[in-house]
Amino acid sequence: MSFYFELIGTIYTPFLSEENMPIQPAAATKVEGKIIIREDLVPALSDLDGFSHIILIYYFHKSKGFDHQVVPFLDTVSHGLFATRAPRRPNAIGLSVVRLVRIEGNVLFVENVDMLNETPLLDIKPYVSAFDNIHAEKCGWLDKKSEELKSAKSDKRFGGSV
């Protein structure tokens, strides 16, 4: 079975290559980006400016292939792909929660971007802390790695994948 998605816009960020990018929005504080939404979808942005954060669902357009086991950015040992947020995946779909600064026409100004410049955007959803902020009792191998997040940067280990 296959699916077809229509792009709703493009995400523009300061990251022109996959090397030295923040690896999660939490490590990209105040990094500015903008999203250009298709003109025909501007009416769909109505009321979005009432939210401080939005969820971006996007396509890892530079991703090529995947491995079942990967050494993720925050570790030196291999883990199953689905126990990581590595960008090379069977379906190259990314998800980030970013701060919505303002909307001007079909342009969304955002902060905390952690994706490559010109990333194709598939969808936007409002972030609602009452729905989305669930306390996780355990975070697997990442339980001991969260302090490293702020200083960790991407590298070339996923070769053309971000």
TALIN-V670282 format. One record per residue. N is the residue number from 0. RES is the residue in three letters. D_FIRST is the distance of its C-alpha to the first C-alpha in Angstrom with 2 decimals. Layout:
N;RES;D_FIRST
N;RES;D_FIRST
This chain:
0;MET;0.00
1;SER;3.79
2;PHE;6.97
3;TYR;10.45
4;PHE;13.62
5;GLU;17.15
6;LEU;19.83
7;ILE;22.63
8;GLY;25.14
9;THR;26.30
10;ILE;27.98
11;TYR;31.23
12;THR;32.87
13;PRO;35.75
14;PHE;33.54
15;LEU;33.31
16;SER;32.28
17;GLU;30.51
18;GLU;33.80
19;ASN;35.96
20;MET;33.62
21;PRO;33.76
22;ILE;30.96
23;GLN;30.57
24;PRO;31.96
25;ALA;34.71
26;ALA;36.03
27;ALA;35.90
28;THR;38.54
29;LYS;39.88
30;VAL;37.72
31;GLU;37.27
32;GLY;34.40
33;LYS;33.45
34;ILE;30.41
35;ILE;30.46
36;ILE;28.44
37;ARG;27.70
38;GLU;30.79
39;ASP;29.01
40;LEU;27.84
41;VAL;31.37
42;PRO;31.94
43;ALA;29.06
44;LEU;31.23
45;SER;33.91
46;ASP;35.23
47;LEU;33.20
48;ASP;36.54
49;GLY;37.63
50;PHE;35.44
51;SER;36.65
52;HIS;33.26
53;ILE;29.70
54;ILE;26.32
55;LEU;24.51
56;ILE;20.78
57;TYR;20.26
58;TYR;18.50
59;PHE;20.17
60;HIS;20.58
61;LYS;22.62
62;SER;20.40
63;LYS;19.70
64;GLY;17.99
65;PHE;18.76
66;ASP;20.84
67;HIS;20.63
68;GLN;24.28
69;VAL;25.90
70;VAL;29.38
71;PRO;28.98
72;PHE;31.52
73;LEU;33.61
74;ASP;34.07
75;THR;35.20
76;VAL;33.37
77;SER;29.82
78;HIS;27.44
79;GLY;23.91
80;LEU;21.57
81;PHE;20.51
82;ALA;24.28
83;THR;24.75
84;ARG;23.99
85;ALA;23.72
86;PRO;22.01
87;ARG;20.07
88;ARG;16.88
89;PRO;13.32
90;ASN;12.55
91;ALA;15.90
92;ILE;16.75
93;GLY;20.41
94;LEU;22.46
95;SER;26.22
96;VAL;28.92
97;VAL;31.52
98;ARG;34.83
99;LEU;34.98
100;VAL;38.37
101;ARG;38.49
102;ILE;36.80
103;GLU;38.43
104;GLY;36.80
105;ASN;33.30
106;VAL;34.13
107;LEU;33.56
108;PHE;35.87
109;VAL;34.63
110;GLU;35.90
111;ASN;34.60
112;VAL;31.93
113;ASP;30.39
114;MET;27.90
115;LEU;28.40
116;ASN;29.96
117;GLU;27.81
118;THR;24.73
119;PRO;22.19
120;LEU;22.13
121;LEU;19.10
122;ASP;21.03
123;ILE;24.43
124;LYS;25.43
125;PRO;29.04
126;TYR;30.09
127;VAL;32.06
128;SER;34.02
129;ALA;34.47
130;PHE;30.70
131;ASP;29.51
132;ASN;32.49
133;ILE;32.05
134;HIS;34.40
135;ALA;32.69
136;GLU;34.98
137;LYS;33.69
138;CYS;31.70
139;GLY;31.44
140;TRP;32.69
141;LEU;33.00
142;ASP;35.82
143;LYS;38.28
144;LYS;36.82
145;SER;36.79
146;GLU;40.24
147;GLU;39.04
148;LEU;36.42
149;LYS;38.91
150;SER;40.11
151;ALA;36.95
152;LYS;35.45
153;SER;32.46
154;ASP;33.19
155;LYS;31.59
156;ARG;30.09
157;PHE;26.49
158;GLY;27.52
159;GLY;26.09
160;SER;23.71
161;VAL;25.08
